């Protein structure tokens, strides 16, 4: 069985598949509204110069998250 990683561990240029959003409250609701739902593919586009935030592509649009926020999303690596 594959162990989920957190989204902040995926490097730029790699794909992942969302397994679960572990955030709480309004932030969890916001992520789900932006498309962070189970089995959705997500691409890590690039990091800002100081490595935070990170730009992701999900469902055809770009979203930036801080690494601490991305750490609350469980993913499996791959899924291009």
Biopython code that builds the backbone (N, CA, C, O; Angstrom):
import numpy as np
from Bio.PDB.StructureBuilder import StructureBuilder

atoms = [
    (1, "UNK", "N", (0.841, -1.190, 0.000)),
    (1, "UNK", "CA", (0.000, 0.000, 0.000)),
    (1, "UNK", "C", (0.882, 1.248, 0.000)),
    (1, "UNK", "O", (1.863, 1.327, 0.740)),
    (2, "UNK", "N", (0.527, 2.202, -0.823)),
    (2, "UNK", "CA", (1.300, 3.437, -0.948)),
    (2, "UNK", "C", (0.967, 4.381, 0.200)),
    (2, "UNK", "O", (-0.201, 4.575, 0.537)),
    (3, "UNK", "N", (1.999, 4.967, 0.798)),
    (3, "UNK", "CA", (1.795, 5.912, 1.891)),
    (3, "UNK", "C", (1.638, 7.307, 1.323)),
    (3, "UNK", "O", (2.470, 7.746, 0.529)),
    (4, "UNK", "N", (0.580, 8.019, 1.717)),
    (4, "UNK", "CA", (0.397, 9.373, 1.191)),
    (4, "UNK", "C", (1.504, 10.315, 1.658)),
    (4, "UNK", "O", (2.009, 10.201, 2.775)),
    (5, "UNK", "N", (1.857, 11.219, 0.805)),
    (5, "UNK", "CA", (2.789, 12.300, 1.111)),
    (5, "UNK", "C", (1.969, 13.557, 1.308)),
    (5, "UNK", "O", (0.770, 13.570, 1.030)),
    (6, "UNK", "N", (2.603, 14.609, 1.781)),
    (6, "UNK", "CA", (1.906, 15.890, 1.787)),
    (6, "UNK", "C", (2.337, 16.661, 0.537)),
    (6, "UNK", "O", (3.450, 16.490, 0.039)),
    (7, "UNK", "N", (1.443, 17.505, 0.047)),
    (7, "UNK", "CA", (1.665, 18.228, -1.203)),
    (7, "UNK", "C", (2.935, 19.066, -1.177)),
    (7, "UNK", "O", (3.557, 19.263, -2.221)),
    (8, "UNK", "N", (3.332, 19.562, -0.017)),
    (8, "UNK", "CA", (4.540, 20.392, 0.067)),
    (8, "UNK", "C", (5.817, 19.606, -0.233)),
    (8, "UNK", "O", (6.863, 20.214, -0.461)),
    (9, "UNK", "N", (5.761, 18.278, -0.238)),
    (9, "UNK", "CA", (6.932, 17.437, -0.517)),
    (9, "UNK", "C", (7.128, 17.161, -2.014)),
    (9, "UNK", "O", (8.171, 16.640, -2.410)),
    (10, "UNK", "N", (6.148, 17.503, -2.841)),
    (10, "UNK", "CA", (6.234, 17.266, -4.283)),
    (10, "UNK", "C", (7.026, 18.411, -4.918)),
    (10, "UNK", "O", (6.782, 19.582, -4.624)),
    (11, "UNK", "N", (7.956, 18.069, -5.773)),
    (11, "UNK", "CA", (8.855, 19.058, -6.378)),
    (11, "UNK", "C", (8.241, 19.686, -7.631)),
    (11, "UNK", "O", (7.332, 19.126, -8.244)),
    (12, "UNK", "N", (8.754, 20.854, -7.992)),
    (12, "UNK", "CA", (8.319, 21.541, -9.211)),
    (12, "UNK", "C", (8.534, 20.639, -10.413)),
    (12, "UNK", "O", (9.563, 19.972, -10.526)),
    (13, "UNK", "N", (7.557, 20.621, -11.310)),
    (13, "UNK", "CA", (7.632, 19.794, -12.507)),
    (13, "UNK", "C", (7.052, 18.404, -12.320)),
    (13, "UNK", "O", (7.077, 17.601, -13.252)),
    (14, "UNK", "N", (6.529, 18.101, -11.140)),
    (14, "UNK", "CA", (5.969, 16.778, -10.870)),
    (14, "UNK", "C", (4.457, 16.849, -10.695)),
    (14, "UNK", "O", (3.898, 17.889, -10.347)),
    (15, "UNK", "N", (3.815, 15.713, -10.946)),
    (15, "UNK", "CA", (2.374, 15.554, -10.772)),
    (15, "UNK", "C", (2.093, 14.790, -9.494)),
    (15, "UNK", "O", (2.924, 14.016, -9.019)),
    (16, "UNK", "N", (0.909, 15.017, -8.943)),
    (16, "UNK", "CA", (0.430, 14.255, -7.786)),
    (16, "UNK", "C", (-1.083, 14.098, -7.914)),
    (16, "UNK", "O", (-1.728, 14.787, -8.704)),
    (17, "UNK", "N", (-1.631, 13.189, -7.133)),
    (17, "UNK", "CA", (-3.072, 12.974, -7.072)),
    (17, "UNK", "C", (-3.521, 13.214, -5.637)),
    (17, "UNK", "O", (-2.985, 12.614, -4.705)),
    (18, "UNK", "N", (-4.487, 14.076, -5.463)),
    (18, "UNK", "CA", (-4.969, 14.406, -4.123)),
    (18, "UNK", "C", (-5.692, 13.207, -3.520)),
    (18, "UNK", "O", (-6.536, 12.583, -4.164)),
    (19, "UNK", "N", (-5.350, 12.902, -2.284)),
    (19, "UNK", "CA", (-5.983, 11.801, -1.554)),
    (19, "UNK", "C", (-6.921, 12.303, -0.469)),
    (19, "UNK", "O", (-7.983, 11.721, -0.250)),
    (20, "UNK", "N", (-6.534, 13.389, 0.220)),
    (20, "UNK", "CA", (-7.362, 13.892, 1.314)),
    (20, "UNK", "C", (-6.912, 15.288, 1.703)),
    (20, "UNK", "O", (-5.720, 15.594, 1.673)),
    (21, "UNK", "N", (-7.862, 16.130, 2.067)),
    (21, "UNK", "CA", (-7.549, 17.455, 2.609)),
    (21, "UNK", "C", (-7.658, 17.348, 4.124)),
    (21, "UNK", "O", (-8.738, 17.100, 4.659)),
    (22, "UNK", "N", (-6.535, 17.537, 4.813)),
    (22, "UNK", "CA", (-6.490, 17.398, 6.269)),
    (22, "UNK", "C", (-6.676, 18.719, 7.000)),
    (22, "UNK", "O", (-6.600, 18.756, 8.228)),
    (23, "UNK", "N", (-6.916, 19.795, 6.276)),
    (23, "UNK", "CA", (-7.123, 21.108, 6.882)),
    (23, "UNK", "C", (-8.441, 21.106, 7.654)),
    (23, "UNK", "O", (-9.244, 20.179, 7.538)),
    (24, "UNK", "N", (-8.644, 22.146, 8.433)),
    (24, "UNK", "CA", (-9.862, 22.276, 9.238)),
    (24, "UNK", "C", (-10.584, 23.584, 8.923)),
    (24, "UNK", "O", (-9.985, 24.541, 8.432)),
    (25, "UNK", "N", (-11.860, 23.600, 9.213)),
    (25, "UNK", "CA", (-12.647, 24.824, 9.172)),
    (25, "UNK", "C", (-12.742, 25.505, 7.824)),
    (25, "UNK", "O", (-12.882, 24.857, 6.787)),
    (26, "UNK", "N", (-12.662, 26.843, 7.860)),
    (26, "UNK", "CA", (-12.832, 27.641, 6.648)),
    (26, "UNK", "C", (-11.766, 27.365, 5.599)),
    (26, "UNK", "O", (-12.040, 27.398, 4.399)),
    (27, "UNK", "N", (-10.540, 27.091, 6.061)),
    (27, "UNK", "CA", (-9.469, 26.817, 5.092)),
    (27, "UNK", "C", (-9.757, 25.525, 4.321)),
    (27, "UNK", "O", (-9.532, 25.466, 3.112)),
    (28, "UNK", "N", (-10.249, 24.502, 5.004)),
    (28, "UNK", "CA", (-10.617, 23.257, 4.320)),
    (28, "UNK", "C", (-11.719, 23.523, 3.299)),
    (28, "UNK", "O", (-11.653, 23.046, 2.167)),
    (29, "UNK", "N", (-12.721, 24.278, 3.700)),
    (29, "UNK", "CA", (-13.821, 24.600, 2.785)),
    (29, "UNK", "C", (-13.295, 25.351, 1.559)),
    (29, "UNK", "O", (-13.705, 25.076, 0.431)),
    (30, "UNK", "N", (-12.388, 26.298, 1.790)),
    (30, "UNK", "CA", (-11.827, 27.076, 0.679)),
    (30, "UNK", "C", (-11.062, 26.178, -0.297)),
    (30, "UNK", "O", (-11.205, 26.309, -1.513)),
    (31, "UNK", "N", (-10.244, 25.260, 0.247)),
    (31, "UNK", "CA", (-9.501, 24.344, -0.627)),
    (31, "UNK", "C", (-10.444, 23.488, -1.455)),
    (31, "UNK", "O", (-10.232, 23.318, -2.656)),
    (32, "UNK", "N", (-11.474, 22.952, -0.834)),
    (32, "UNK", "CA", (-12.428, 22.108, -1.554)),
    (32, "UNK", "C", (-13.136, 22.912, -2.637)),
    (32, "UNK", "O", (-13.345, 22.409, -3.741)),
    (33, "UNK", "N", (-13.504, 24.139, -2.340)),
    (33, "UNK", "CA", (-14.143, 25.002, -3.345)),
    (33, "UNK", "C", (-13.215, 25.288, -4.522)),
    (33, "UNK", "O", (-13.683, 25.512, -5.638)),
    (34, "UNK", "N", (-11.896, 25.283, -4.282)),
    (34, "UNK", "CA", (-10.926, 25.516, -5.357)),
    (34, "UNK", "C", (-10.615, 24.237, -6.130)),
    (34, "UNK", "O", (-9.820, 24.266, -7.069)),
    (35, "UNK", "N", (-11.226, 23.119, -5.753)),
    (35, "UNK", "CA", (-11.039, 21.889, -6.503)),
    (35, "UNK", "C", (-10.124, 20.868, -5.865)),
    (35, "UNK", "O", (-9.813, 19.854, -6.489)),
    (36, "UNK", "N", (-9.685, 21.101, -4.647)),
    (36, "UNK", "CA", (-8.810, 20.163, -3.949)),
    (36, "UNK", "C", (-9.661, 19.032, -3.368)),
    (36, "UNK", "O", (-9.941, 18.996, -2.170)),
    (37, "UNK", "N", (-10.065, 18.110, -4.246)),
    (37, "UNK", "CA", (-10.898, 16.985, -3.835)),
    (37, "UNK", "C", (-10.210, 15.675, -4.219)),
    (37, "UNK", "O", (-9.332, 15.647, -5.081)),
    (38, "UNK", "N", (-10.622, 14.609, -3.571)),
    (38, "UNK", "CA", (-10.005, 13.294, -3.761)),
    (38, "UNK", "C", (-9.943, 12.907, -5.240)),
    (38, "UNK", "O", (-10.886, 13.131, -5.999)),
    (39, "UNK", "N", (-8.821, 12.325, -5.623)),
    (39, "UNK", "CA", (-8.530, 11.818, -6.970)),
    (39, "UNK", "C", (-8.347, 12.894, -8.037)),
    (39, "UNK", "O", (-8.359, 12.589, -9.229)),
    (40, "UNK", "N", (-8.179, 14.140, -7.624)),
    (40, "UNK", "CA", (-7.901, 15.215, -8.576)),
    (40, "UNK", "C", (-6.398, 15.296, -8.805)),
    (40, "UNK", "O", (-5.615, 15.225, -7.858)),
    (41, "UNK", "N", (-6.002, 15.443, -10.060)),
    (41, "UNK", "CA", (-4.592, 15.575, -10.421)),
    (41, "UNK", "C", (-4.151, 17.016, -10.186)),
    (41, "UNK", "O", (-4.903, 17.957, -10.439)),
    (42, "UNK", "N", (-2.921, 17.175, -9.698)),
    (42, "UNK", "CA", (-2.370, 18.504, -9.442)),
    (42, "UNK", "C", (-0.917, 18.528, -9.889)),
    (42, "UNK", "O", (-0.166, 17.581, -9.654)),
    (43, "UNK", "N", (-0.532, 19.620, -10.534)),
    (43, "UNK", "CA", (0.821, 19.779, -11.060)),
    (43, "UNK", "C", (1.526, 20.880, -10.279)),
    (43, "UNK", "O", (0.956, 21.944, -10.039)),
    (44, "UNK", "N", (2.759, 20.618, -9.889)),
    (44, "UNK", "CA", (3.555, 21.621, -9.176)),
    (44, "UNK", "C", (4.296, 22.439, -10.230)),
    (44, "UNK", "O", (5.243, 21.957, -10.850)),
    (45, "UNK", "N", (3.853, 23.685, -10.426)),
    (45, "UNK", "CA", (4.395, 24.544, -11.484)),
    (45, "UNK", "C", (5.767, 25.092, -11.111)),
    (45, "UNK", "O", (6.750, 24.837, -11.807)),
    (46, "UNK", "N", (5.836, 25.849, -10.007)),
    (46, "UNK", "CA", (7.111, 26.468, -9.623)),
    (46, "UNK", "C", (7.026, 27.031, -8.213)),
    (46, "UNK", "O", (5.942, 27.213, -7.658)),
    (47, "UNK", "N", (8.198, 27.303, -7.648)),
    (47, "UNK", "CA", (8.301, 27.938, -6.326)),
    (47, "UNK", "C", (8.719, 29.387, -6.488)),
    (47, "UNK", "O", (9.385, 29.755, -7.456)),
    (48, "UNK", "N", (8.323, 30.190, -5.537)),
    (48, "UNK", "CA", (8.787, 31.582, -5.496)),
    (48, "UNK", "C", (10.282, 31.581, -5.161)),
    (48, "UNK", "O", (10.806, 30.562, -4.711)),
    (49, "UNK", "N", (10.977, 32.703, -5.371)),
    (49, "UNK", "CA", (12.426, 32.745, -5.136)),
    (49, "UNK", "C", (12.887, 32.235, -3.768)),
    (49, "UNK", "O", (13.946, 31.614, -3.680)),
    (50, "UNK", "N", (12.134, 32.475, -2.719)),
    (50, "UNK", "CA", (12.529, 31.984, -1.397)),
    (50, "UNK", "C", (11.830, 30.678, -1.038)),
    (50, "UNK", "O", (11.745, 30.314, 0.135)),
    (51, "UNK", "N", (11.330, 29.975, -2.055)),
    (51, "UNK", "CA", (10.696, 28.667, -1.902)),
    (51, "UNK", "C", (9.297, 28.703, -1.301)),
    (51, "UNK", "O", (8.736, 27.651, -0.996)),
    (52, "UNK", "N", (8.729, 29.877, -1.125)),
    (52, "UNK", "CA", (7.392, 29.977, -0.549)),
    (52, "UNK", "C", (6.756, 31.257, -1.054)),
    (52, "UNK", "O", (7.382, 32.305, -0.887)),
    (53, "UNK", "N", (5.587, 31.278, -1.648)),
    (53, "UNK", "CA", (4.686, 30.155, -1.853)),
    (53, "UNK", "C", (5.061, 29.326, -3.079)),
    (53, "UNK", "O", (6.045, 29.599, -3.766)),
    (54, "UNK", "N", (4.243, 28.307, -3.328)),
    (54, "UNK", "CA", (4.430, 27.418, -4.473)),
    (54, "UNK", "C", (3.204, 27.540, -5.364)),
    (54, "UNK", "O", (2.076, 27.607, -4.876)),
    (55, "UNK", "N", (3.432, 27.569, -6.680)),
    (55, "UNK", "CA", (2.335, 27.665, -7.639)),
    (55, "UNK", "C", (1.959, 26.272, -8.127)),
    (55, "UNK", "O", (2.816, 25.492, -8.542)),
    (56, "UNK", "N", (0.666, 25.971, -8.070)),
    (56, "UNK", "CA", (0.133, 24.683, -8.505)),
    (56, "UNK", "C", (-0.859, 24.907, -9.633)),
    (56, "UNK", "O", (-1.459, 25.976, -9.740)),
    (57, "UNK", "N", (-1.031, 23.884, -10.481)),
    (57, "UNK", "CA", (-2.061, 23.908, -11.510)),
    (57, "UNK", "C", (-3.035, 22.791, -11.176)),
    (57, "UNK", "O", (-2.650, 21.624, -11.097)),
    (58, "UNK", "N", (-4.292, 23.151, -10.980)),
    (58, "UNK", "CA", (-5.329, 22.185, -10.639)),
    (58, "UNK", "C", (-6.580, 22.529, -11.441)),
    (58, "UNK", "O", (-7.050, 23.667, -11.424)),
    (59, "UNK", "N", (-7.104, 21.542, -12.137)),
    (59, "UNK", "CA", (-8.316, 21.725, -12.955)),
    (59, "UNK", "C", (-8.168, 22.897, -13.925)),
    (59, "UNK", "O", (-9.130, 23.622, -14.182)),
    (60, "UNK", "N", (-6.958, 23.080, -14.462)),
    (60, "UNK", "CA", (-6.728, 24.090, -15.488)),
    (60, "UNK", "C", (-6.462, 25.497, -15.000)),
    (60, "UNK", "O", (-6.276, 26.396, -15.820)),
    (61, "UNK", "N", (-6.436, 25.723, -13.700)),
    (61, "UNK", "CA", (-6.112, 27.068, -13.242)),
    (61, "UNK", "C", (-4.964, 27.028, -12.237)),
    (61, "UNK", "O", (-4.653, 25.983, -11.666)),
    (62, "UNK", "N", (-4.348, 28.180, -12.034)),
    (62, "UNK", "CA", (-3.170, 28.295, -11.182)),
    (62, "UNK", "C", (-3.572, 28.804, -9.801)),
    (62, "UNK", "O", (-4.383, 29.721, -9.670)),
    (63, "UNK", "N", (-2.989, 28.189, -8.777)),
    (63, "UNK", "CA", (-3.234, 28.610, -7.404)),
    (63, "UNK", "C", (-1.912, 28.552, -6.647)),
    (63, "UNK", "O", (-1.124, 27.624, -6.831)),
    (64, "UNK", "N", (-1.675, 29.533, -5.808)),
    (64, "UNK", "CA", (-0.458, 29.549, -4.993)),
    (64, "UNK", "C", (-0.819, 29.265, -3.543)),
    (64, "UNK", "O", (-1.769, 29.828, -3.000)),
    (65, "UNK", "N", (-0.043, 28.384, -2.930)),
    (65, "UNK", "CA", (-0.224, 28.049, -1.516)),
    (65, "UNK", "C", (1.107, 28.160, -0.802)),
    (65, "UNK", "O", (2.159, 27.882, -1.378)),
    (66, "UNK", "N", (1.054, 28.563, 0.442)),
    (66, "UNK", "CA", (2.257, 28.496, 1.273)),
    (66, "UNK", "C", (2.569, 27.025, 1.509)),
    (66, "UNK", "O", (1.679, 26.177, 1.449)),
    (67, "UNK", "N", (3.828, 26.729, 1.778)),
    (67, "UNK", "CA", (4.195, 25.331, 2.051)),
    (67, "UNK", "C", (3.451, 24.793, 3.268)),
    (67, "UNK", "O", (3.071, 23.622, 3.290)),
    (68, "UNK", "N", (3.238, 25.630, 4.278)),
    (68, "UNK", "CA", (2.515, 25.185, 5.473)),
    (68, "UNK", "C", (1.067, 24.820, 5.146)),
    (68, "UNK", "O", (0.490, 23.936, 5.779)),
    (69, "UNK", "N", (0.485, 25.496, 4.163)),
    (69, "UNK", "CA", (-0.874, 25.163, 3.723)),
    (69, "UNK", "C", (-0.876, 23.878, 2.903)),
    (69, "UNK", "O", (-1.732, 23.014, 3.090)),
    (70, "UNK", "N", (0.093, 23.761, 1.991)),
    (70, "UNK", "CA", (0.187, 22.567, 1.149)),
    (70, "UNK", "C", (0.450, 21.314, 1.980)),
    (70, "UNK", "O", (0.088, 20.211, 1.571)),
    (71, "UNK", "N", (1.072, 21.477, 3.133)),
    (71, "UNK", "CA", (1.356, 20.339, 4.012)),
    (71, "UNK", "C", (0.072, 19.697, 4.535)),
    (71, "UNK", "O", (0.107, 18.570, 5.030)),
    (72, "UNK", "N", (-1.051, 20.391, 4.432)),
    (72, "UNK", "CA", (-2.331, 19.881, 4.921)),
    (72, "UNK", "C", (-3.108, 19.099, 3.862)),
    (72, "UNK", "O", (-4.256, 18.715, 4.083)),
    (73, "UNK", "N", (-2.471, 18.866, 2.706)),
    (73, "UNK", "CA", (-3.113, 18.108, 1.627)),
    (73, "UNK", "C", (-2.317, 16.825, 1.408)),
    (73, "UNK", "O", (-1.141, 16.870, 1.046)),
    (74, "UNK", "N", (-2.965, 15.682, 1.630)),
    (74, "UNK", "CA", (-2.324, 14.376, 1.416)),
    (74, "UNK", "C", (-2.455, 13.997, -0.052)),
    (74, "UNK", "O", (-3.531, 14.110, -0.641)),
    (75, "UNK", "N", (-1.338, 13.540, -0.643)),
    (75, "UNK", "CA", (-1.312, 13.184, -2.061)),
    (75, "UNK", "C", (-0.539, 11.891, -2.277)),
    (75, "UNK", "O", (0.207, 11.437, -1.409)),
    (76, "UNK", "N", (-0.736, 11.318, -3.444)),
    (76, "UNK", "CA", (0.154, 10.255, -3.899)),
    (76, "UNK", "C", (0.915, 10.817, -5.085)),
    (76, "UNK", "O", (0.360, 11.592, -5.864)),
    (77, "UNK", "N", (2.160, 10.445, -5.233)),
    (77, "UNK", "CA", (2.996, 10.993, -6.294)),
    (77, "UNK", "C", (2.616, 10.380, -7.624)),
    (77, "UNK", "O", (2.225, 9.216, -7.697)),
    (78, "UNK", "N", (2.736, 11.176, -8.677)),
    (78, "UNK", "CA", (2.416, 10.726, -10.022)),
    (78, "UNK", "C", (0.997, 11.084, -10.398)),
    (78, "UNK", "O", (0.268, 11.699, -9.620)),
    (79, "UNK", "N", (0.612, 10.692, -11.600)),
    (79, "UNK", "CA", (-0.745, 10.923, -12.029)),
    (79, "UNK", "C", (-0.887, 11.906, -13.172)),
    (79, "UNK", "O", (-1.918, 12.566, -13.308)),
    (80, "UNK", "N", (0.154, 12.007, -13.999)),
    (80, "UNK", "CA", (0.111, 12.985, -15.110)),
    (80, "UNK", "C", (-1.033, 12.742, -16.048)),
    (80, "UNK", "O", (-1.198, 13.477, -17.022)),
]
sb = StructureBuilder()
sb.init_structure("model")
sb.init_model(0)
sb.init_chain("A")
sb.init_seg("    ")
for serial, (resi, resn, name, xyz) in enumerate(atoms, 1):
    if name == "N":
        sb.init_residue(resn, " ", resi, " ")
    sb.init_atom(name, np.array(xyz, "f"), 0.0, 1.0, " ", f" {name:<3s}", serial, name[0])
structure = sb.get_structure()
